[in-house]
Amino acid sequence: MQEDIYATNRQVTLLDILDRVLNKGVVISGDIIISVADIDLVYVGLRVLLSSVETMERQGDASREKSLIP
């Protein structure tokens, strides 16, 4: 199915991307280290979860159901 999407020269709009991100969710993570003379001075860790509330509720319900099944 993925190959079908790429095979057609379909233009993807920003709205399509936003819709997919909100329906599936996306996690962005990164690290920034500021150092001088090989001495780390500042470390910043970044974790961002972008999703719709409906998707998060759906994922939460699914994870609760999995934890209830022995």
MOPAC internal coordinates of N, CA, C and O (Angstrom, degrees):
PM7 1SCF
backbone

  N    0.0000 0     0.00 0     0.00 0    0    0    0
  C    1.4396 1     0.00 0     0.00 0    1    0    0
  C    1.5247 1   110.73 1     0.00 0    2    1    0
  O    1.2310 1   120.11 1   140.60 1    3    2    1
  N    1.3190 1   117.39 1   -39.40 1    3    2    1
  C    1.4623 1   120.98 1   178.52 1    5    3    2
  C    1.5134 1   110.66 1   -60.06 1    6    5    3
  O    1.2310 1   120.57 1   141.26 1    7    6    5
  N    1.3263 1   116.52 1   -38.74 1    7    6    5
  C    1.4602 1   119.94 1  -178.90 1    9    7    6
  C    1.5191 1   111.22 1   -64.83 1   10    9    7
  O    1.2310 1   120.54 1   146.40 1   11   10    9
  N    1.3581 1   116.58 1   -33.60 1   11   10    9
  C    1.4592 1   120.36 1   177.73 1   13   11   10
  C    1.5207 1   111.25 1   -63.86 1   14   13   11
  O    1.2310 1   120.83 1   141.60 1   15   14   13
  N    1.3097 1   116.01 1   -38.40 1   15   14   13
  C    1.4615 1   120.10 1  -179.82 1   17   15   14
  C    1.5140 1   110.23 1   -65.41 1   18   17   15
  O    1.2310 1   120.58 1   136.05 1   19   18   17
  N    1.3306 1   116.50 1   -43.95 1   19   18   17
  C    1.4591 1   119.82 1  -178.73 1   21   19   18
  C    1.5284 1   112.41 1   -75.28 1   22   21   19
  O    1.2310 1   120.48 1   152.48 1   23   22   21
  N    1.3295 1   116.68 1   -27.52 1   23   22   21
  C    1.4579 1   120.02 1  -177.90 1   25   23   22
  C    1.5233 1   111.47 1   -68.31 1   26   25   23
  O    1.2310 1   120.73 1   142.11 1   27   26   25
  N    1.3130 1   116.21 1   -37.89 1   27   26   25
  C    1.4642 1   118.88 1   177.51 1   29   27   26
  C    1.5180 1   108.53 1   -82.33 1   30   29   27
  O    1.2310 1   120.55 1   -40.98 1   31   30   29
  N    1.2923 1   116.55 1   139.02 1   31   30   29
  C    1.4565 1   120.64 1   179.46 1   33   31   30
  C    1.5221 1   109.81 1   -83.26 1   34   33   31
  O    1.2310 1   121.39 1  -117.65 1   35   34   33
  N    1.2874 1   114.95 1    62.35 1   35   34   33
  C    1.4560 1   121.36 1  -179.65 1   37   35   34
  C    1.5143 1   109.63 1   -82.24 1   38   37   35
  O    1.2310 1   120.41 1   -48.19 1   39   38   37
  N    1.3051 1   116.81 1   131.81 1   39   38   37
  C    1.4520 1   120.43 1   177.23 1   41   39   38
  C    1.5202 1   108.70 1   -82.77 1   42   41   39
  O    1.2310 1   121.09 1   -47.89 1   43   42   41
  N    1.3103 1   115.51 1   132.11 1   43   42   41
  C    1.4520 1   121.62 1   179.83 1   45   43   42
  C    1.5268 1   107.69 1  -102.13 1   46   45   43
  O    1.2310 1   121.01 1   -54.05 1   47   46   45
  N    1.3152 1   115.68 1   125.95 1   47   46   45
  C    1.4594 1   119.78 1   179.92 1   49   47   46
  C    1.5280 1   109.84 1   -95.18 1   50   49   47
  O    1.2310 1   121.30 1   -12.76 1   51   50   49
  N    1.3020 1   115.13 1   167.24 1   51   50   49
  C    1.4569 1   120.88 1   177.56 1   53   51   50
  C    1.5223 1   110.69 1   -61.40 1   54   53   51
  O    1.2310 1   120.58 1   145.60 1   55   54   53
  N    1.3141 1   116.50 1   -34.40 1   55   54   53
  C    1.4604 1   120.72 1   178.17 1   57   55   54
  C    1.5286 1   111.30 1   -65.25 1   58   57   55
  O    1.2310 1   119.91 1   141.55 1   59   58   57
  N    1.3330 1   117.77 1   -38.45 1   59   58   57
  C    1.4726 1   121.24 1   176.38 1   61   59   58
  C    1.5195 1   110.86 1   -62.80 1   62   61   59
  O    1.2310 1   120.68 1   136.62 1   63   62   61
  N    1.3128 1   116.31 1   -43.38 1   63   62   61
  C    1.4661 1   120.79 1  -179.71 1   65   63   62
  C    1.5232 1   110.44 1   -65.26 1   66   65   63
  O    1.2310 1   120.54 1   134.25 1   67   66   65
  N    1.3264 1   116.58 1   -45.75 1   67   66   65
  C    1.4607 1   120.63 1   179.68 1   69   67   66
  C    1.5191 1   111.25 1   -62.24 1   70   69   67
  O    1.2310 1   120.18 1   138.55 1   71   70   69
  N    1.3226 1   117.26 1   -41.45 1   71   70   69
  C    1.4546 1   121.37 1   178.35 1   73   71   70
  C    1.5229 1   111.10 1   -61.52 1   74   73   71
  O    1.2310 1   120.64 1   135.92 1   75   74   73
  N    1.3152 1   116.37 1   -44.08 1   75   74   73
  C    1.4687 1   120.09 1   179.60 1   77   75   74
  C    1.5235 1   111.82 1   -65.82 1   78   77   75
  O    1.2310 1   120.16 1   138.16 1   79   78   77
  N    1.3311 1   117.29 1   -41.84 1   79   78   77
  C    1.4671 1   121.09 1   179.22 1   81   79   78
  C    1.5219 1   110.39 1   -62.90 1   82   81   79
  O    1.2310 1   120.08 1   135.23 1   83   82   81
  N    1.3201 1   117.45 1   -44.77 1   83   82   81
  C    1.4554 1   119.81 1  -178.55 1   85   83   82
  C    1.5228 1   112.00 1   -69.76 1   86   85   83
  O    1.2310 1   119.85 1   149.26 1   87   86   85
  N    1.3375 1   117.89 1   -30.74 1   87   86   85
  C    1.4632 1   120.18 1   178.56 1   89   87   86
  C    1.5196 1   112.56 1   -77.61 1   90   89   87
  O    1.2310 1   119.92 1   144.64 1   91   90   89
  N    1.3173 1   117.76 1   -35.36 1   91   90   89
  C    1.4652 1   121.73 1  -177.43 1   93   91   90
  C    1.5168 1   112.67 1   -99.29 1   94   93   91
  O    1.2310 1   120.46 1   142.46 1   95   94   93
  N    1.3308 1   116.73 1   -37.54 1   95   94   93
  C    1.4591 1   121.47 1  -175.17 1   97   95   94
  C    1.5205 1   110.19 1    91.54 1   98   97   95
  O    1.2310 1   120.85 1   -26.91 1   99   98   97
  N    1.3164 1   115.97 1   153.09 1   99   98   97
  C    1.4502 1   121.15 1   179.53 1  101   99   98
  C    1.5297 1   108.56 1  -146.26 1  102  101   99
  O    1.2310 1   120.83 1   -35.62 1  103  102  101
  N    1.3142 1   116.02 1   144.38 1  103  102  101
  C    1.4564 1   122.09 1   176.99 1  105  103  102
  C    1.5159 1   107.95 1  -117.40 1  106  105  103
  O    1.2310 1   121.08 1   -50.45 1  107  106  105
  N    1.3277 1   115.54 1   129.55 1  107  106  105
  C    1.4563 1   121.55 1   177.53 1  109  107  106
  C    1.5235 1   106.62 1  -117.72 1  110  109  107
  O    1.2310 1   120.75 1   -50.16 1  111  110  109
  N    1.3216 1   116.16 1   129.84 1  111  110  109
  C    1.4533 1   118.88 1   178.80 1  113  111  110
  C    1.5226 1   109.79 1  -135.60 1  114  113  111
  O    1.2310 1   121.49 1   -30.02 1  115  114  113
  N    1.2977 1   114.75 1   149.98 1  115  114  113
  C    1.4549 1   119.58 1   179.60 1  117  115  114
  C    1.5102 1   111.33 1  -164.17 1  118  117  115
  O    1.2310 1   121.00 1   -17.42 1  119  118  117
  N    1.3049 1   115.69 1   162.58 1  119  118  117
  C    1.4589 1   122.38 1   179.50 1  121  119  118
  C    1.5203 1   109.02 1  -131.51 1  122  121  119
  O    1.2310 1   121.00 1   -39.39 1  123  122  121
  N    1.3184 1   115.69 1   140.61 1  123  122  121
  C    1.4613 1   121.40 1   175.28 1  125  123  122
  C    1.5262 1   107.36 1  -126.48 1  126  125  123
  O    1.2310 1   120.86 1   -51.96 1  127  126  125
  N    1.3168 1   115.95 1   128.04 1  127  126  125
  C    1.4614 1   120.81 1   176.86 1  129  127  126
  C    1.5163 1   107.90 1  -124.62 1  130  129  127
  O    1.2310 1   120.99 1   -56.87 1  131  130  129
  N    1.3228 1   115.72 1   123.13 1  131  130  129
  C    1.4566 1   121.05 1   176.46 1  133  131  130
  C    1.5245 1   106.86 1  -102.46 1  134  133  131
  O    1.2310 1   121.59 1   -57.80 1  135  134  133
  N    1.3158 1   114.57 1   122.20 1  135  134  133
  C    1.4684 1   118.50 1  -178.22 1  137  135  134
  C    1.5247 1   109.94 1  -135.22 1  138  137  135
  O    1.2310 1   121.53 1   -26.45 1  139  138  137
  N    1.3335 1   114.67 1   153.55 1  139  138  137
  C    1.4618 1   122.95 1   176.39 1  141  139  138
  C    1.5167 1   107.20 1  -130.40 1  142  141  139
  O    1.2310 1   120.71 1   -53.05 1  143  142  141
  N    1.3157 1   116.24 1   126.95 1  143  142  141
  C    1.4668 1   122.47 1   179.59 1  145  143  142
  C    1.5259 1   110.98 1    54.65 1  146  145  143
  O    1.2310 1   120.91 1  -134.78 1  147  146  145
  N    1.3379 1   115.87 1    45.22 1  147  146  145
  C    1.4655 1   123.14 1   179.66 1  149  147  146
  C    1.5302 1   113.80 1    60.19 1  150  149  147
  O    1.2310 1   120.35 1  -156.42 1  151  150  149
  N    1.3093 1   116.93 1    23.58 1  151  150  149
  C    1.4591 1   121.66 1   174.27 1  153  151  150
  C    1.5270 1   106.82 1  -114.43 1  154  153  151
  O    1.2310 1   121.07 1   -61.97 1  155  154  153
  N    1.3402 1   115.56 1   118.03 1  155  154  153
  C    1.4591 1   120.33 1  -179.39 1  157  155  154
  C    1.5245 1   109.37 1   -71.22 1  158  157  155
  O    1.2310 1   120.73 1   -56.38 1  159  158  157
  N    1.3343 1   116.21 1   123.62 1  159  158  157
  C    1.4573 1   121.17 1  -179.46 1  161  159  158
  C    1.5237 1   112.07 1  -103.19 1  162  161  159
  O    1.2310 1   120.31 1   137.74 1  163  162  161
  N    1.3250 1   117.01 1   -42.26 1  163  162  161
  C    1.4626 1   121.13 1  -176.40 1  165  163  162
  C    1.5254 1   108.53 1  -135.58 1  166  165  163
  O    1.2310 1   121.46 1   -47.03 1  167  166  165
  N    1.3183 1   114.82 1   132.97 1  167  166  165
  C    1.4663 1   121.06 1   174.09 1  169  167  166
  C    1.5230 1   107.47 1  -122.13 1  170  169  167
  O    1.2310 1   120.73 1   -51.53 1  171  170  169
  N    1.3246 1   116.20 1   128.47 1  171  170  169
  C    1.4616 1   121.63 1   177.07 1  173  171  170
  C    1.5197 1   107.54 1  -125.93 1  174  173  171
  O    1.2310 1   120.90 1   -58.20 1  175  174  173
  N    1.3246 1   115.88 1   121.80 1  175  174  173
  C    1.4637 1   121.58 1   175.62 1  177  175  174
  C    1.5191 1   108.77 1  -104.73 1  178  177  175
  O    1.2310 1   120.48 1   -45.74 1  179  178  177
  N    1.3078 1   116.69 1   134.26 1  179  178  177
  C    1.4557 1   121.24 1  -176.57 1  181  179  178
  C    1.5221 1   109.36 1  -124.43 1  182  181  179
  O    1.2310 1   120.60 1   -53.48 1  183  182  181
  N    1.3185 1   116.46 1   126.52 1  183  182  181
  C    1.4581 1   122.43 1   174.82 1  185  183  182
  C    1.5186 1   107.28 1  -132.16 1  186  185  183
  O    1.2310 1   119.90 1   -58.96 1  187  186  185
  N    1.3189 1   117.79 1   121.04 1  187  186  185
  C    1.4589 1   122.45 1  -178.43 1  189  187  186
  C    1.5190 1   108.47 1  -125.71 1  190  189  187
  O    1.2310 1   121.00 1   -48.47 1  191  190  189
  N    1.3118 1   115.69 1   131.53 1  191  190  189
  C    1.4595 1   122.30 1   175.09 1  193  191  190
  C    1.5161 1   107.22 1  -114.73 1  194  193  191
  O    1.2310 1   120.84 1   -57.59 1  195  194  193
  N    1.3306 1   116.01 1   122.41 1  195  194  193
  C    1.4569 1   121.32 1   179.84 1  197  195  194
  C    1.5195 1   108.38 1  -118.50 1  198  197  195
  O    1.2310 1   121.24 1   -61.29 1  199  198  197
  N    1.3277 1   115.23 1   118.71 1  199  198  197
  C    1.4497 1   120.57 1  -177.91 1  201  199  198
  C    1.5214 1   108.50 1  -162.96 1  202  201  199
  O    1.2310 1   120.75 1   -14.33 1  203  202  201
  N    1.3171 1   116.17 1   165.67 1  203  202  201
  C    1.4617 1   119.47 1   174.26 1  205  203  202
  C    1.5237 1   108.72 1   -84.13 1  206  205  203
  O    1.2310 1   120.68 1   -20.74 1  207  206  205
  N    1.3151 1   116.31 1   159.26 1  207  206  205
  C    1.4592 1   120.94 1   179.15 1  209  207  206
  C    1.5244 1   110.17 1   -62.42 1  210  209  207
  O    1.2310 1   120.51 1   139.77 1  211  210  209
  N    1.3157 1   116.63 1   -40.23 1  211  210  209
  C    1.4623 1   120.95 1   179.96 1  213  211  210
  C    1.5307 1   111.15 1   -60.58 1  214  213  211
  O    1.2310 1   120.38 1   137.31 1  215  214  213
  N    1.3186 1   116.88 1   -42.69 1  215  214  213
  C    1.4653 1   120.89 1   179.20 1  217  215  214
  C    1.5254 1   110.72 1   -65.05 1  218  217  215
  O    1.2310 1   120.37 1   138.41 1  219  218  217
  N    1.3282 1   116.89 1   -41.59 1  219  218  217
  C    1.4659 1   120.00 1   179.39 1  221  219  218
  C    1.5276 1   111.06 1   -64.77 1  222  221  219
  O    1.2310 1   120.33 1   140.11 1  223  222  221
  N    1.3254 1   116.98 1   -39.89 1  223  222  221
  C    1.4643 1   119.57 1   177.35 1  225  223  222
  C    1.5192 1   110.79 1   -64.89 1  226  225  223
  O    1.2310 1   120.50 1   139.43 1  227  226  225
  N    1.3292 1   116.65 1   -40.57 1  227  226  225
  C    1.4626 1   121.04 1   178.57 1  229  227  226
  C    1.5237 1   110.60 1   -63.43 1  230  229  227
  O    1.2310 1   120.23 1   135.96 1  231  230  229
  N    1.3194 1   117.17 1   -44.04 1  231  230  229
  C    1.4631 1   121.13 1   179.10 1  233  231  230
  C    1.5274 1   110.81 1   -66.12 1  234  233  231
  O    1.2310 1   120.55 1   141.31 1  235  234  233
  N    1.3347 1   116.55 1   -38.69 1  235  234  233
  C    1.4617 1   120.41 1   178.24 1  237  235  234
  C    1.5104 1   111.90 1   -63.87 1  238  237  235
  O    1.2310 1   120.51 1   137.72 1  239  238  237
  N    1.3191 1   116.62 1   -42.28 1  239  238  237
  C    1.4669 1   120.56 1   177.92 1  241  239  238
  C    1.5233 1   110.73 1   -63.78 1  242  241  239
  O    1.2310 1   120.21 1   139.07 1  243  242  241
  N    1.3211 1   117.20 1   -40.93 1  243  242  241
  C    1.4678 1   120.99 1  -179.77 1  245  243  242
  C    1.5204 1   110.76 1   -65.95 1  246  245  243
  O    1.2310 1   119.89 1   139.59 1  247  246  245
  N    1.3297 1   117.81 1   -40.41 1  247  246  245
  C    1.4650 1   119.58 1  -179.45 1  249  247  246
  C    1.5271 1   110.84 1   -70.42 1  250  249  247
  O    1.2310 1   119.96 1   146.11 1  251  250  249
  N    1.3369 1   117.69 1   -33.89 1  251  250  249
  C    1.4600 1   120.14 1   176.79 1  253  251  250
  C    1.5263 1   110.67 1   -66.25 1  254  253  251
  O    1.2310 1   120.41 1   140.59 1  255  254  253
  N    1.3352 1   116.82 1   -39.41 1  255  254  253
  C    1.4610 1   120.83 1   178.67 1  257  255  254
  C    1.5208 1   110.60 1   -65.09 1  258  257  255
  O    1.2310 1   120.03 1   140.74 1  259  258  257
  N    1.3134 1   117.55 1   -39.26 1  259  258  257
  C    1.4699 1   120.20 1   178.53 1  261  259  258
  C    1.5255 1   111.21 1   -65.87 1  262  261  259
  O    1.2310 1   120.18 1   142.26 1  263  262  261
  N    1.3371 1   117.27 1   -37.74 1  263  262  261
  C    1.4661 1   119.33 1  -178.97 1  265  263  262
  C    1.5323 1   111.78 1   -72.09 1  266  265  263
  O    1.2310 1   119.86 1   157.39 1  267  266  265
  N    1.3249 1   117.87 1   -22.61 1  267  266  265
  C    1.4569 1   120.76 1   178.77 1  269  267  266
  C    1.5207 1   112.52 1   -80.91 1  270  269  267
  O    1.2310 1   119.88 1   156.51 1  271  270  269
  N    1.3199 1   117.83 1   -23.49 1  271  270  269
  C    1.4556 1   122.22 1  -179.95 1  273  271  270
  C    1.5187 1   109.01 1   -80.96 1  274  273  271
  O    1.2310 1   119.78 1   -57.27 1  275  274  273
  N    1.3444 1   118.02 1   122.73 1  275  274  273
  C    1.4889 1   119.50 1  -178.10 1  277  275  274
  C    1.5051 1   113.17 1   -71.69 1  278  277  275
  O    1.2310 1   120.10 1   180.00 1  279  278  277

